[in-house]
Each structure stands twice: as structure tokens, then as C-alpha cells.
Amino acid sequence: MTSIVIPAHNEAQVIGRLLDSLMAESADSTDSTDGEIDVVVVCNGCTDDTARIANAHGPRVRVVEIPTPSKHAALRAGDDHARGFPRIYVDADVVITGADVLALVAPLNDDTSDILATAPERQIPLTGCGRRVRAYYRVWQRLPAVREGLFGRGVIAVSKAGHARIAALPPLMADDLAASLAFAPEERLVVGGARVVVHPPRTWGDLMKRRVRAAVSTAQVEQHQAPEEASARTSVADLKALVRRDPKLFPSVVVFLAAAVAARRASRKAIRAQDFGTWLRDESSRQN
């Protein structure tokens, strides 16, 4: 049995589209019993209709409610209620199908494989996004660490052994980054046959909220790492290599650098204060 854990804090706008996608295709994809995919939605500190909407998707979706608005607490509560492995952690604001779930777990069910964690390819629909936001993502999606890492996809699947690895991690804001770095390149896989739709922020202001959060959370992850451990930071060499390969990207690289510098400056106060609990949430990505 594959268990899917979905932490959700006030996600009434988007939880339905994710569950609709999972439920509509999972039965047809499995060609077996409905019980093969176990879905647990953990509503953490919700004050909206997230739980009601999730409950409306029938008995195949189990809803757990906890009072604390904490993604880490929600993930742990989901683990307590999940029934099987491989286990997939899915952010409530992305969209993935049952067929994609099966593609993700296939390498984890292969006894001859060393793969402990998988993630899907990203689809980032930029229609409706501002010009600078589109420029930023033209660069971000091409970065080596972004292409190869499991983070920034809103979905990560782990085997039982892989779960033991990430369960030992401390509570971190960038849980997906920490999870990706917990596995060596030969232990993780971006599955080309699986896709997830990751809705980007539409406005520059909301993009900056994401980038400040990323800067703060990356700093937190690095505080728990040894100096020689892998990093997901973008280097100047990475950006130069992009421009050498495609000179037309230069204006977009300028936008990307502007966002990175502004986010790093804006994150300094939180990092100095060790404030790793304030979650800057963008709302424009949740608009239908």
C-alpha cells in the first residue's frame, strides 16, 4: 500500500483540485482495489473549510485535524496515521495524478535498486504571471541544483528505508530541501515519467515572499550541515554557464540576480534573530 500524506493549513482554495486529480485517476491507474492508495490529509490549525472539502472526497481520503499550525507537526501526525510504504508527502497547493504517483513509487518498489527517494518533474504554468516573475523562472528552472534536486516540487516519495533517513531530521522550514540533501545523488531520482504542476506566484511581491522564505530556510538548513556537505545554493559560475549556453537569457539572469540580492537582504533580520517559524505565504499562486 502506498500512503500519501498531505499537510494542509487553510488550503480551502486548492485542496479540492489536488484531491480531484488524485481520486479521478488513481482508481483507473491501479487496475486494482481502491485500498492501494491511502490518502491522509492533515489539517493543521485550519480556520477555513479545508477539512470539510477534504472530507467530501469520500472514504478513500482520511482527514486528521490538529490544532497547531505547523507543517512539521502535520507531517508527523500524517506518519502516525499513514498505513504503508512507499510514502509520498504532497503539498496541498500542487496538482499530481494517481498515474504519476504510481510512476514515483515504481523505483522504490524495485528490490534491485538503491533508490530511496523520488520526485516528479515540474510543470510550472507561467500564464498570468508578471513579466519579471516569468523571467525569474526562466532562469530558476535551468539551474543544475534545481533540475537535479528533489526540492521545490511539492512532492517527495520515500521507501521505508528512505523514510527512516528523513524522520531523523530536525524540524526545518525547508523540509523538502533538507530531505533532498539527505540522500546522495545515487540514492535519489527525479522520475521522468511523473509530473507535478507547481503553481508559481503571479506577482513580484509574492515571488519575493517565497524567495525571502527560501533564503531564511536555506540558512537554517546550513546551520545543521557540516561544511563539506552538499549545498543547493546557486553560484555565479552556474549563472555564467547559463548565459554562455544561451546569451538570450542575460536579461532574465539580471532579474534573477536582483531577486536573489533583495531576498538575501530582506532575510538578514530573521536569520540574525533565528526566526525560522515565520512562514511568508504567497496567495497569488492559490488563485484559480
N, C-alpha and C positions, 0 to 999 in steps of 0.2 A: 504494500500500500504506500502510495506517495501522499505525504501531508504537505499542505500549503498553509503557511501562517501569514496573515495579513494584519499588521498593526494599523490601526486607523484612529486618528484624533480629529474629530469634526470634519469628516470627509463625505458628508451627505451629498455634495455636488458631484462626486466622482466614483464613489464605491459601487454604484449601480452599474456603470459602464464596464468596470473590471469584472464584476461577478457575472454580468450578462455574457461577456466574452468567454469566460471560463466555463460557465454552465452550458452555453449554447453548443460548444464544440467538444467538450470533454467526453460526453457520452458517445458521440459518433466516433471520436478518435480512439477510444479504448476498445470498442467492439467487445465489451465485457460488462461486468456488473458496475453499477453506479458507485459501489464502495471503493473502487480502486483509487479514486482521488478524494482525499479527505481535506476539506477546507475549513479553517478556523479563522474567523475574523475577531480580532481583539480590539474592542472599542475602549480606548484609554482616555479617561477624563472627558468624554464627549458631552457636549451640551446641545447637540443638534439631533437630526434624525438618522444618523449613521446606523445605529443598531436596528432601528425599525426597518430601514431599507434592506439591510443585510439579511434580517430575519425573513423578509418577504421572498427570499430566493429559495425557500424550501428546506427540507431536512438535510440535504447534502451540504448545506452551509451551517456550521455551528457558530453561534455568537457568544463570545465571552466578554463581559464588561468588568473593567477595573476602574477605580476612582482616580487613579494617578495619571495625569497627562504626561506619560513618559514612554518613548519608543522602546527603550531598553527593557523597562518593566513589561511592556506589551509583548516583546519577543520572548521573554522568559515565561510569561503566562501562556503564550501560544505553545511553547515547548512542553509545558505541563499538560496541555490538553491534546496535543497532536498525537496521532496513533501510529505513525510509521515513518519509514525511510525508503528512499531518499526524501529529504525535507527541503522545501522551497520557501524562501522568505520573499514576499512580494509587497512593494509599497502600494498603498491604496490608489495613488494618482496615476499609475501606469496602466497599460492595457496589454494583456497577453492571453493567448488562447489555450485550450486544452491540448491541441496538437503540438503547440510549442512546449508545453510542459512535458509531454512525452519525449520530445526531442532532447530536452535538457537532462532528463533522468537516464536516458539510454546509456551514456558513457559511465554513469555512476553505478549502473547495474551490471556492468561488464567486469567479471571477476578477474580478467586478464589485464585490466587497465590500472594504471597508477593514478588516474584522475580522481581527486577528492572533492572538487568544486567546479561548477559550471555556471555560465551566464549566457544570455541570448545576445544576438546582435541588436544594436539600437536602430530604431527608426525615430527621427526627430522631425516632426512636421513643422516647418517654419512659416507656413502660410498664416498671415495675420500678425506676424511678429514685426517689430520695428526694424528699420534698416540696420542700425548698429547691433541689434541682437542677432540678426541673420549673419552679419559679418563676423561676430564673435564665434558663432557656432561653426562657420565655415572653417575656422582655424582649429577650434577645440576638438572637433571630430577627427581631425587628421593627426593629432599628436600621438606619438608612439605609445605613451603610457595609457592614454585614453582608449586607444584601439585594443591594446593587449590586456589591460586590467579588467577586473570584474566589477569595478565600482562605476557609479554614475549610470546604472542601468535600471535600478529599482527592483532588480530580481537577482537572487543568487541561490543556487541549488547545491546541497551538500549531501555526501554519503554519511553513513553513521560515523565513520572514522573522521570525515571532514567536520562533522558537527562537533565532535569531541575537541577538535582543534579550535574552533571559533567560540565554543562555550566557555573556554578558559580565558578568553579576552576580557579585559576590564570594560565597564560601561563607557563607551566613547560616542561622541556626537557623530563622527564619520564612521559608523559601524560597517558600511559597505567597503570603504577604503581599508580599514583595519582588517576586515575579512579577506580582501583580495591580497593584501601584503602578507597574510598569514600562510599563504601557500606559495611554494616555489613554482616557477614557470611550468615545469613538467607535471605539476600536481593540479593545475587549473586549466580550464579550456573555455574559450568563447565558441559556442556551438553555432556553426554557420547555418544550420537548418532550423534555428529557432529565432524568433523575432519578438521584440517588445517595443511598443510605442511609448516613448517618453515625451510627454508634452512639455515644451520649454516655456519659460516666461515670455510674455509678449512685449513687455515694456523694459526699457533700460533700467528703471528704478527697481523692478522686480528681479531683473538679472543681477543687479548689484547686491540685492539681499542674498541671493544664492551664493554669489562669489565671496561676500564677506563671511557668510556661514562656512563656506568651504575653506577659506583661509584660517579661520579660527579652529575649525575641527581638524585640519591638517596639522596645525601646530600642536594640538592636543595629542594626536596620534604619534607625532615625532617625539614627544616627551616620554612616550612609553617604548621607544625603539632604541636599540643600540646604534651608535653612529654608522656602523658598517652595513646596517640593514637597508633593504631596498626602499626607495622613495618614489612617490608619484609626481613630484614637482616637475614643472616644465622648465627646461634650461634654455638659455639664449641660443645654444647650438641647435636645439630642436627647431626653434623658430627660423633660424637662418637656413637650415636644411629644407624647410618647407618652401621658403621663398626661392631658394636655388632651383628646386624642382618645378615650381610654378610661380614665376615672377608676378603673375596677376593677383596673387594672394597678398602682396605687400600692403595695400590699404587695409585689408582685413586684419593683418598682423598688427598694424598700428592700433586699430580698435581693440584688439585682444590685449595688447600691452597696456593700453590706457585703463581697461577694466581691471587688469591684474594689479597695477600700481595703486589705483584707487581703492580696491578691495583690501590690499595689504595695509594701506594707511588706516582705513576705517576699522580694521580688525585689531590694531595695536592695543587700544584701550581694553578690550575684552581679554586679550591674551595676557596683558600685564596683570589684570585683575583675576586671572584664571577663571573667567566666566565662560564655562563650557556648557551652560544649561539654557542660555537664551537662544531660542530657535527662531531665526528670521525667516518667516514663511512668505513665499510669493503667492499671490492669489490669482494673478492673471493666467497662470498655467492651468488653473482649475475651471476656467470659463469654458462653457460648451460652445 
